[in-house]
Each structure stands twice: as structure tokens, then as C-alpha cells.
Amino acid sequence: MNHLEELKEFARLHARSQGMDPQHTTRLLGRITNDTQGDPASWTSVWTGAGRAAAADGELLSACSHFALARFPHHGDPARQEAQRLGVETFDTWRRGQRDIERVELKHPGGEVVCWASGLDAARPRPLLVVMGGIVSVKEQWARLLPLLRRLGFAAVVTEFPGVGENTTAYRPDSWRLLTELMDQLAGRADTTDTSMLTLSFSGHLALRAAAEDPRIRRVLTVGAPVAEFFTDETWWPKVPSITVDTLVRLTESAGRDELRATLAEFALTAGQLRNVRVPVRYVASARDEIIPASDQRLLLRTAPDVRVKVFDDVHGSPAHLGAMRRWLIGSLLRARLTRRRVPGPSRPVTQSRRQS
């Protein structure tokens, strides 16, 4: 499969996950003939033009979705960087007309991390919920959930994976520390001692690693997260889509695919680390996942103390089951919080529940 065909295949899935009409997506993709910067029929030109048109019609969130696809899979050239800028600016315009959505900028030793947040309140700190997308998802894709999450009683913060969007840090084996530092810096405006992680795809890997170390993380919900064998399985690696590989090269700041492959084993979670994840883990798996091997979910089920897996017959991220997936995740989140309120004793109770559905 060539570069443009692979872009189009993945774009259909990501457009669907953002609620874009499939016929509209097909029409736009049909106009794209190349990925040459500046060409009117290029990937970025067509998606950016559609985003500008939606913004002009007052459809600001739709415009953000188009800009997110214009910079897909990462903002690695000037045209995609412009689309990234337009997406942030357009979302900022939208959120100013909403109640209680603010921009939060956090300093990190390796760069800057930017968030959209709702429900932060020093006078009445709410339980913290951190939402982070994967290696191609900008925060604006998920930030539209903020009003709902605030109504559910959370101080909700939506941010980005290292190297994605406005996150200027690099993806390293110790990138999980970004989550602990995020909790440190939000303490006082949110109840960080009761933190939930809704972390999708590769950010679920960060959340699992952080939960092994930081007792403030009380539950992890994730979709298609790599655990160990994605990083180490020599037979699986050749099957990983080129877009995923090239994006990881950029996010890790590797010199190329060979250097990336040589360092990936350092990211794998150990059995000891997984045993230390003594909080509820709720994991959505896709039966036809083309990125994450099924052996990773099996390893998680065998090793971490409290894991439940929901499997959809879908590709990575289960984009065709978005509604059911969100209902399962949010339901699992609320049930885990309710169960915790009823359980006296230690702050991190351990269960031995391991279920696959």
C-alpha cells in the first residue's frame, strides 16, 4: 500500500471516530490526488479548505475535525503545522462561548504541555480525570467531551501524547512521568488523590506505567494500549502500518526506523510493573487490531491484579463501535468510582478480578 492510500484508509477511521459523515469523507478523499505541499489537490490543502469552509459557516467543532485530519498523522511539514494552528485557534474560539472551559499551560523539563480543562476549582476540588489521546490524536478531538465530564462530577483535563499537537516533549521510556507532573501541578484545583486516567492507545501505556508508581491514580481506562510485546515481538513488528512506524520515529525523535526499532524494547512494561498496577484497569480491545498484538491484552489479563477487557470486532481503536465503546468506558469509570466510595480501609484495595467480555 502506498503512502496516500494508507493515509486515506486511516483517515476514514479517524473521521468516523470524530462523527464525520462517511459520504462527506468519501467526497473529500476523492478530491485528494497527492500529498505534495501546496498542491490544491493535496492532502492538507483539501482538508484545510474544508475546515475553513466549516468555520465560515459557524460549524467550529466540525472545522476542528477537518483541521485535525489536515495535520494527520503528525504536523511534520509547514502545511500541516498551519492546519494544527488553525485547529487550536478554532477550538479556542468555540470554547470561549462555552461555560467553564479553560486553557492550561504546564511546564515540563522536556518542553511544554497544553491542556483544555473544565471543573478545576480550588474552593471545591473535584476528582481529577485526565484524558489523553494516542500518537495521532490532538486534544481538540476529545475536548468536546469536557462539558459532559464536568457534569459527571469530574475536574476534567484533556491533553496530548508527547510530541503530538502542542505537546513539545519527546516520547521516551520515562514519558509516564508527565502524568505524575500533571497531577502535581493541578493539585489544589482538583482532587488529585482520586485521579482517573482515560488514556487511549499509546497513552494507555503511559498510564499503566504511571499507575505502577503513583498511588494517586485510582483507575485506568484505555483502548488498544501497547503493553510489552508490541515493543519486543520481532514477528509482529513487520506487520505494523508504515504510518504508525513513521509517526513513532517522529515522536521519539529517532534518526530513522532502525534507531527506533533498536530502542523500543526499553518501553516494554515488565511483569513486576504490571503486578504493581493495583487499581482497576478497563481495557477495550479490537479483535482485528492491526497495530497492537492480542498478546498484549492477554499479558495484561495474566499479570495485573484487576483487569477487565471488552472486545469489539473492529480495527485499532474500534471506530465503528464508538458509541458502545464510550458507554462501556464511562460506565466502567463511574462504577469504579462508586465501588471505591463503598470500600473502607487502604487507599488502594486489590482485587483479583480478571474478566474478558
C-alpha positions in Angstrom: 0.0 0.0 0.0 1.4 3.4 -1.0 1.6 6.4 1.3 -1.5 8.2 0.0 -3.7 5.0 0.1 -2.6 4.3 3.7 -3.4 7.9 4.7 -6.9 7.6 3.2 -7.5 4.2 4.9 -6.6 5.6 8.3 -8.4 8.9 7.7 -11.7 7.1 7.1 -11.4 5.5 10.6 -10.4 8.7 12.3 -13.1 10.8 10.5 -15.7 8.2 11.7 -14.4 8.4 15.3 -15.0 12.2 15.2 -18.5 11.8 14.0 -17.9 12.9 10.4 -20.5 11.9 7.8 -19.0 9.0 5.8 -20.3 10.3 2.5 -18.7 13.7 3.2 -15.4 12.0 4.0 -15.5 9.9 0.8 -16.2 13.1 -1.3 -13.2 14.9 0.2 -10.9 11.9 -0.2 -11.9 11.6 -3.8 -10.6 15.1 -4.4 -7.1 14.2 -3.0 -4.6 13.0 -5.6 -1.3 13.6 -3.8 0.5 14.7 -0.6 2.6 17.4 -2.2 2.7 20.6 -0.1 0.9 23.5 -1.8 -0.8 21.5 -4.5 -4.6 22.3 -4.4 -5.4 18.6 -4.7 -3.0 17.7 -1.9 -4.0 16.0 1.4 -3.5 19.1 3.5 -5.0 21.6 1.0 -8.3 19.7 0.6 -8.8 19.0 4.3 -7.8 22.5 5.4 -10.0 24.1 2.7 -13.0 22.1 4.1 -12.1 23.2 7.6 -12.0 26.8 6.6 -15.4 26.4 4.9 -16.9 24.8 8.0 -15.6 27.6 10.2 -17.0 30.2 7.9 -20.4 28.6 8.3 -20.1 28.7 12.1 -19.5 25.0 12.4 -16.5 25.4 14.6 -16.2 21.8 16.0 -16.6 20.4 12.5 -13.9 22.7 11.4 -11.6 21.4 14.2 -12.2 17.8 13.0 -11.2 18.8 9.4 -8.1 20.6 10.6 -7.1 17.6 12.7 -7.2 15.4 9.6 -5.3 18.0 7.6 -2.4 17.7 10.0 -2.7 13.9 10.1 -0.8 11.8 11.0 1.5 14.5 12.5 2.4 18.1 11.9 5.7 17.3 10.1 5.7 20.0 7.4 4.7 23.7 7.2 1.2 23.0 5.7 0.4 20.5 8.5 1.7 22.9 11.1 -0.7 25.6 9.7 -3.5 23.1 10.0 -2.5 22.4 13.6 -2.5 26.1 14.4 -5.9 26.6 12.8 -7.4 23.7 14.8 -6.2 25.1 18.1 -7.4 28.6 17.3 -10.8 27.4 16.1 -11.3 25.3 19.2 -10.3 28.3 21.3 -12.9 30.4 19.6 -15.6 27.7 20.2 -14.7 27.2 23.9 -14.9 30.9 24.7 -18.7 30.6 24.0 -18.9 27.7 26.5 -19.1 27.5 30.2 -16.0 26.8 32.2 -13.5 25.5 29.6 -10.1 26.9 30.1 -6.6 26.6 28.6 -4.0 25.3 30.9 -0.3 25.5 30.1 2.1 23.4 32.1 5.9 23.4 32.1 7.8 20.1 31.9 11.5 19.6 31.9 11.4 18.4 28.3 9.1 21.0 26.9 5.6 22.4 27.3 2.3 20.6 27.8 -1.0 22.3 27.0 -4.5 21.2 28.2 -8.1 22.1 27.8 -9.8 21.8 31.2 -13.2 22.1 32.9 -14.3 21.8 36.5 -11.0 23.0 38.1 -11.9 24.7 41.3 -9.6 25.5 44.3 -12.6 26.1 46.6 -14.3 22.7 45.7 -11.7 20.4 44.2 -13.3 17.6 42.2 -11.8 14.2 41.5 -9.4 14.5 38.6 -10.0 12.9 35.2 -7.1 13.0 32.7 -8.0 12.3 29.1 -5.1 11.8 26.6 -5.3 10.5 23.0 -2.8 8.4 21.1 0.0 9.2 18.7 -2.1 10.9 16.0 -4.9 12.4 18.1 -4.9 16.1 19.0 -6.6 17.2 22.3 -9.3 19.2 20.4 -10.7 15.8 19.2 -11.6 14.9 22.8 -12.1 18.3 24.4 -15.7 18.5 23.2 -16.4 15.9 26.0 -15.4 18.3 28.7 -18.9 19.7 29.5 -20.2 16.1 29.9 -17.3 15.1 32.1 -17.8 18.2 34.3 -21.5 17.3 34.7 -20.5 13.8 35.8 -18.6 15.4 38.7 -15.0 15.5 37.5 -12.3 18.1 37.1 -11.5 17.0 33.6 -8.3 17.8 31.7 -7.7 16.8 28.1 -4.2 16.8 26.9 -1.9 15.3 24.3 0.6 12.5 24.0 4.3 13.5 23.9 5.2 15.1 20.5 1.5 15.4 19.4 -0.2 18.8 18.8 1.0 21.4 21.3 2.9 18.9 23.5 6.6 19.7 22.7 8.1 16.9 24.7 9.5 13.7 23.1 8.2 10.2 23.6 10.7 8.5 25.9 10.6 5.4 28.2 10.1 7.8 31.1 7.4 9.8 29.5 4.9 8.4 32.0 6.4 11.0 34.5 4.5 13.6 32.5 1.3 12.3 34.1 2.6 12.5 37.6 3.9 16.0 37.0 0.5 16.9 35.6 -1.1 15.8 38.8 1.5 17.7 40.8 0.7 20.9 39.0 -3.1 20.5 39.2 -3.1 19.8 43.0 -5.1 22.4 44.7 -7.6 22.9 41.8 -8.5 19.2 41.6 -8.6 16.3 44.0 -5.5 14.6 42.5 -5.6 11.9 45.3 -8.5 10.4 43.4 -7.3 10.5 39.8 -8.8 8.6 36.9 -6.9 8.1 33.6 -8.9 7.8 30.3 -5.9 7.3 28.1 -6.3 6.0 24.5 -3.9 3.8 22.6 -0.3 4.6 23.3 -1.2 7.0 26.1 -2.7 3.9 27.9 0.9 2.6 28.0 1.9 5.8 29.9 -1.0 5.5 32.3 -0.2 1.8 33.2 3.4 2.7 33.9 2.4 5.7 36.0 -0.2 3.7 37.9 2.6 1.2 38.9 4.3 4.1 40.7 1.8 6.8 41.7 -0.9 5.9 44.3 -2.9 9.0 43.3 -4.0 7.1 40.2 -7.1 5.1 41.2 -8.3 3.7 37.9 -7.1 3.3 34.3 -9.4 3.1 31.3 -7.8 2.6 27.9 -8.4 1.5 24.3 -5.8 -0.6 22.4 -2.8 0.2 24.6 0.5 -1.4 23.9 1.9 -3.2 27.0 5.1 -5.1 26.2 5.0 -7.3 23.1 4.3 -4.5 20.7 7.7 -3.2 21.6 9.5 -6.5 21.7 7.9 -9.0 19.3 10.1 -9.4 16.3 7.4 -11.3 14.3 4.8 -8.6 14.9 6.8 -5.6 14.1 6.9 -6.0 10.2 3.0 -6.0 10.3 2.8 -2.6 11.9 1.4 0.0 9.4 4.0 2.4 8.0 2.1 5.4 9.2 2.4 4.2 12.8 6.1 3.5 12.4 6.9 6.8 10.8 4.9 8.7 13.4 6.7 6.9 16.2 10.0 7.8 14.6 9.0 11.5 14.7 7.6 11.4 18.3 10.6 9.6 19.7 12.9 11.9 17.7 14.7 8.9 16.3 17.1 9.2 13.4 15.1 6.6 11.5 13.3 3.3 11.6 16.4 1.3 12.6 17.2 3.6 15.5 13.5 3.4 16.6 13.5 -0.4 16.5 16.7 -0.6 18.5 15.3 1.4 21.3 11.7 0.2 21.5 12.4 -2.7 24.0 13.1 0.0 26.6 9.4 1.0 26.5 8.1 -2.5 27.3 6.4 -2.9 30.7 7.8 -5.6 32.9 5.7 -8.2 34.8 6.7 -6.6 38.1 5.5 -3.2 36.9 2.2 -4.7 35.8 1.7 -6.5 39.1 2.1 -3.1 40.8 -0.9 -1.7 38.9 -3.2 -2.5 41.8 -6.1 -0.4 40.6 -9.0 -1.3 38.2 -7.9 -1.4 34.6 -10.6 -1.4 32.0 -9.3 -2.2 28.5 -11.1 -2.0 25.2 -9.5 -4.4 22.7 -10.2 -4.8 18.9 -10.3 -8.3 17.5 -8.8 -7.1 14.2 -6.3 -4.6 15.7 -3.6 -4.1 13.1 -1.3 -2.2 15.4 -1.4 -3.8 18.9 -0.9 -7.6 19.1 -3.6 -9.6 21.0 -0.8 -11.0 23.2 -0.6 -7.6 24.9 -4.1 -7.8 26.3 -3.5 -11.4 27.3 -0.3 -10.4 29.2 -2.3 -7.7 31.0 -5.0 -10.1 32.0 -2.5 -12.6 33.3 -0.4 -10.1 35.3 -2.2 -7.1 36.6 -4.5 -7.8 39.6 -7.8 -6.2 38.5 -8.4 -6.2 34.7 -11.5 -6.4 32.6 -11.3 -6.4 28.8 -14.1 -5.6 26.4 -13.5 -6.9 22.8 -15.1 -5.4 19.7 -14.9 -7.0 16.3 -13.1 -4.0 14.8 -9.7 -2.5 13.9 -7.5 -0.4 16.2 -9.4 2.0 18.3 -12.8 0.3 17.4 -14.0 3.3 15.4 -17.1 1.5 14.2 -18.2 0.9 17.8 -17.6 4.4 19.1 -20.9 4.8 20.9 -20.8 1.4 22.6 -17.1 1.8 23.5 -17.7 5.2 25.1 -20.7 3.8 27.1 -18.6 0.9 28.3 -15.7 3.2 29.3 -17.8 5.8 31.0 -19.9 3.2 32.7 -16.8 1.4 33.9 -15.4 4.7 35.2 -18.5 5.5 37.2 -18.8 2.0 38.6 -15.2 2.0 39.7 -15.6 5.3 41.5 -18.8 4.1 43.2 -17.1 0.9 44.3 -14.2 2.8 45.7 -16.5 5.0 47.8 -18.1 1.9 49.4 -14.8 0.2 50.2 -13.3 1.1 53.6 -9.7 0.6 54.5 -6.5 1.1 52.4 -6.4 3.7 49.8 -5.5 1.2 47.1 -7.6 -2.0 47.5 -6.5 -5.0 45.5 -9.0 -7.4 43.8 -8.3 -10.5 41.8 -11.0 -9.9 39.2 -9.9 -10.8 35.7 -12.7 -10.9 33.1 -13.0 -10.7 29.4 -16.2 -9.9 27.7 
